[in-house]
Structures are given as C-alpha cells and as structure tokens.
Amino acid sequence: MVGTPEEFRSKRKGPTLLRGSQVDLSTTDQRLLDSRGPSDWVHTDPWRVLRIQAEFVEGFGALAELGPAVGCFGSARTKVDDPFYAKGVELGRGLVEAGFAVITGGGPGAMEAVNKGAAEADGVSVGLGIELPFEQGVNEYVNIGINFRYFFARKTMFVKYSQGFVVLPGGLGTFDEMFEAMTLAQTRKVTSFPVVLIGVDYWTGLLDWLRGTVLADGKISEADLDMLTLTDDVDEAVSIMEASR
C-alpha cells in the first residue's frame, strides 16, 4: 500500500462518504455551534435549517412505523471478548423475542452487540449513526440505518421512538444519553419511561455518588433516582421494558 495513513482516512458526512484529501477534520455540529470566525454564518445558517429539517423528515419517515422499541446505549470500545458484549447480544435477542425493535447508535462495541442479537433473532435492528471526525459508520447487523449530521436530530429519534432505555457500560457518550433521558423525564418533557443499567459493579460507584452527594445535597430528589434500575440480569431488564407497555 502506497501513501500515508492520513491519505487513507475516511468519514461519513450525512449520507456522503469522504476519503483521503477530501476528509475535513471538523463536523457539521462543530461548525454550527462555533461562534468564532467570520460573519458568513448570517448567510449560511438559514440554509442549514433546511438540512436540519431534512434530517428530521428522514428520521421520522424511516421510523414512523417501527412499533414498540427500546433504546440501548453502551460503549463503542467494548471488545468482542468482553463479557458485556455477550450481554449486549443477549439483550438484543431478548428484546426482539419480547416483541421490541432495538435502537442503538449503530456503531461498534456494545452497540454492535445489541444489533447483532436483534438481527440474529430476525428482529428489527436500528442504528442511528452520527458524523464524526473519523470514520465509524453503522455496523453490519443494522437492518435500518440512518446517518445524522446533527446530534440533536439523532437524539430526538432515540427519545421519540423508544419507550425505555437499557444502558450497558460506557463512557461520556453513554453518560450523556442516559442523563439526557433522565432529564427529559424529570422535567416532564416526555412521559416517564424506565431506564435500566446493566452492570452492578460498573454503575454502583456512580449511583452511590448520586445518592450520597447529589441527593444528600438536595440537588435531585429520591424520585429522580427511582427512574433507574440497576441489575446484572438481562431477563430482568427485558421484563421491565415489557411492564412499561
């Protein structure tokens, strides 16, 4: 192979695939939210609104007839030999057998595991991808895939079409998705729905801090923590989703 690693970089920009010298290192979200630079945003932002509108139309059109679905979050860095990858596969399969579609971020790791379990059970396996500075794309087990430029459009699809969330161990992106779901329920922007955390050892420290520091200091209420169920049992997670119908 001839060339530098930089020349073989690739990324998705909405539905477009860029490679080599065509790859830029910023994202659509970054350019929208960056307040620095020239004032040409006055002329370009109205056109961005049309692109944003198109993402919502695309997402609504693809998922409108999805039926009951559960959003599943987790780390893209989870390895295939990680025990939580196996739990993700079990989770995807269990949700399909209970009559749900699954919705993930469509990436590798824990997301791939859930999509794999759902696809192998002949279920609907949805992946909502996002434009990143590096190529990720949707995993091979997604059978309905949508790639978004804007995080907020993607997040809307998760909340609108999921009736509950199951969260496998993850990092900042997983925390963001989990806490946003809780915030929307707490502020009654959405009808309250269950949030199940799988991985007792992984999540206990966070829950202890929420209870011992945040709740103790009056920053949240007991009812906020009641939205969360902590378990290692995939069957229990699926049963909680079934009970929420």
C-alpha positions in Angstrom: 0.0 0.0 0.0 1.4 3.4 -1.0 0.7 6.6 0.8 0.5 7.9 4.4 -2.2 6.8 6.9 -3.7 10.3 6.6 -4.4 9.7 2.9 -6.5 6.6 3.8 -8.7 8.4 6.4 -12.4 8.3 5.7 -15.5 9.7 7.3 -19.2 9.9 6.7 -20.9 13.3 6.3 -24.6 12.6 6.4 -25.1 10.2 3.5 -21.8 11.2 1.9 -18.6 9.2 2.2 -15.3 11.2 2.1 -11.8 9.7 1.8 -8.2 10.8 1.5 -7.7 14.5 0.8 -11.5 15.2 0.9 -11.7 14.5 4.6 -12.2 17.5 6.8 -11.4 17.4 10.5 -14.4 19.4 11.7 -18.0 18.2 12.0 -21.3 19.8 10.9 -22.3 20.2 14.6 -19.0 21.9 15.3 -19.4 24.4 12.5 -23.0 25.1 13.6 -22.1 25.7 17.2 -18.8 27.5 16.8 -19.3 31.3 17.4 -15.8 32.2 16.3 -14.7 33.1 12.8 -16.2 35.3 10.0 -19.7 36.5 9.9 -20.7 34.4 6.9 -22.9 32.4 9.3 -25.5 35.1 8.7 -25.8 33.9 5.2 -25.3 30.1 5.7 -27.4 29.4 8.8 -30.7 29.8 7.1 -29.6 27.1 4.6 -28.6 24.9 7.5 -32.1 25.0 8.8 -33.2 23.2 5.6 -30.6 20.5 6.1 -31.7 20.1 9.7 -35.3 19.9 8.6 -34.3 17.2 6.1 -32.7 15.1 8.9 -35.9 15.2 10.9 -38.0 14.3 7.8 -35.7 11.4 7.0 -35.7 10.1 10.6 -39.5 10.4 11.0 -40.1 8.8 7.6 -37.8 5.8 8.4 -39.1 5.1 11.9 -42.7 6.1 11.9 -44.0 2.6 11.6 -41.3 1.0 13.8 -43.6 -0.2 16.5 -42.6 -0.8 20.2 -38.8 -0.2 20.5 -36.2 0.1 23.2 -33.1 2.3 23.0 -29.9 0.6 24.0 -26.7 2.5 24.9 -23.2 1.4 25.6 -19.5 1.9 24.7 -18.2 1.7 21.2 -14.9 0.5 22.8 -16.4 -2.7 24.2 -14.4 -5.6 22.8 -15.9 -8.8 21.3 -14.4 -10.9 24.1 -15.7 -8.5 26.8 -18.5 -10.2 28.9 -20.7 -7.2 28.3 -20.5 -7.8 24.5 -22.1 -11.1 25.2 -24.7 -9.5 27.4 -25.4 -7.0 24.6 -26.1 -9.9 22.2 -28.3 -11.5 24.8 -30.2 -8.2 25.4 -30.8 -7.6 21.7 -32.1 -11.2 21.3 -34.3 -10.9 24.4 -35.9 -7.6 23.4 -36.8 -9.0 20.0 -38.3 -12.1 21.5 -40.4 -9.9 23.7 -41.7 -8.0 20.7 -39.5 -5.0 20.6 -37.3 -3.4 17.9 -33.9 -2.2 19.2 -32.4 1.2 18.6 -28.7 1.8 19.1 -26.2 4.4 17.9 -25.2 1.9 15.2 -21.6 1.8 16.0 -19.2 -0.9 17.1 -18.7 -2.4 20.6 -21.8 -2.7 22.8 -24.0 -1.1 20.1 -22.9 -3.8 17.6 -23.6 -6.5 20.2 -27.2 -5.4 20.7 -27.8 -5.0 17.0 -26.3 -8.5 16.4 -28.6 -10.1 18.9 -31.6 -8.4 17.4 -30.7 -9.3 13.8 -29.9 -12.9 14.6 -33.3 -13.2 16.2 -34.9 -11.9 13.0 -35.9 -8.7 14.6 -35.8 -5.0 13.6 -32.2 -3.7 14.4 -32.0 0.1 14.1 -28.8 2.0 14.0 -28.7 5.8 14.3 -25.2 6.8 13.2 -23.6 10.2 13.6 -21.0 12.2 11.6 -17.7 12.1 13.5 -14.2 13.4 12.6 -13.2 9.8 11.9 -14.9 7.0 10.1 -17.2 4.8 12.1 -20.3 4.1 10.0 -23.1 1.6 11.1 -22.2 -1.9 12.0 -23.1 -4.9 9.8 -26.0 -6.0 12.0 -28.1 -2.9 11.5 -31.1 -3.5 9.1 -32.5 0.0 9.3 -29.7 2.6 9.4 -29.8 6.4 9.3 -26.7 8.6 9.4 -27.1 12.0 11.0 -25.1 15.2 10.8 -26.6 16.7 13.9 -26.6 15.2 17.4 -29.8 16.9 18.4 -31.7 15.4 15.4 -30.4 11.9 16.3 -31.2 12.3 20.0 -34.8 13.3 19.1 -35.2 9.9 17.2 -34.0 8.0 20.2 -36.4 9.7 22.6 -39.4 9.7 20.2 -39.3 6.1 19.2 -38.0 4.4 22.4 -40.3 3.5 25.2 -37.5 2.8 27.6 -33.7 2.6 27.7 -31.2 -0.1 28.7 -27.7 1.1 29.3 -24.6 -1.1 29.2 -21.2 0.2 30.5 -19.9 3.1 28.5 -18.2 6.4 28.6 -19.0 10.1 28.1 -21.4 9.5 25.2 -23.3 6.8 27.2 -23.5 9.1 30.2 -24.8 11.9 28.0 -27.6 9.7 26.6 -28.5 8.3 30.0 -28.6 11.6 31.8 -30.5 13.4 29.0 -33.2 10.7 29.1 -33.5 11.2 32.9 -33.6 15.0 32.5 -36.4 14.9 29.9 -38.4 12.6 32.2 -37.6 14.7 35.3 -38.8 17.9 33.6 -41.8 16.1 32.1 -40.7 16.9 28.6 -41.5 13.3 27.9 -43.7 10.7 29.5 -41.6 9.0 32.2 -40.0 5.7 31.0 -37.8 3.1 32.6 -34.0 3.3 32.5 -32.2 0.1 33.3 -28.4 0.0 33.9 -26.8 -3.4 33.3 -23.6 -3.9 35.2 -23.8 -3.7 39.0 -20.1 -3.4 39.6 -19.7 -0.8 36.9 -22.5 1.5 37.8 -22.6 1.2 41.6 -20.0 3.9 42.2 -21.9 6.4 40.1 -25.2 5.7 41.9 -23.5 5.9 45.3 -22.2 9.3 44.4 -25.6 10.4 43.1 -27.2 9.2 46.3 -24.5 10.2 48.8 -23.6 13.6 47.4 -26.1 14.9 44.8 -29.2 13.7 46.6 -27.8 14.4 50.1 -27.1 18.0 49.0 -30.6 18.4 47.7 -29.7 18.8 44.1 -32.0 15.9 43.0 -34.9 14.1 44.6 -35.4 10.5 45.5 -37.9 10.2 42.7 -35.2 11.0 40.2 -33.1 8.0 41.3 -36.2 5.9 41.3 -36.2 6.1 37.5 -33.1 3.9 37.5 -32.9 0.1 37.9 -29.5 -1.5 38.4 -29.1 -5.2 37.5 -26.8 -7.8 36.0 -29.8 -9.8 34.8 -30.7 -9.2 31.1 -34.1 -11.1 31.6 -35.0 -8.6 34.4 -34.1 -5.7 32.1 -36.4 -7.1 29.3 -39.2 -7.7 31.8 -39.0 -4.1 33.0 -39.4 -2.9 29.4 -42.4 -5.3 28.9 -44.0 -3.9 32.0 -43.7 -0.4 30.7 -46.0 -1.1 27.7 
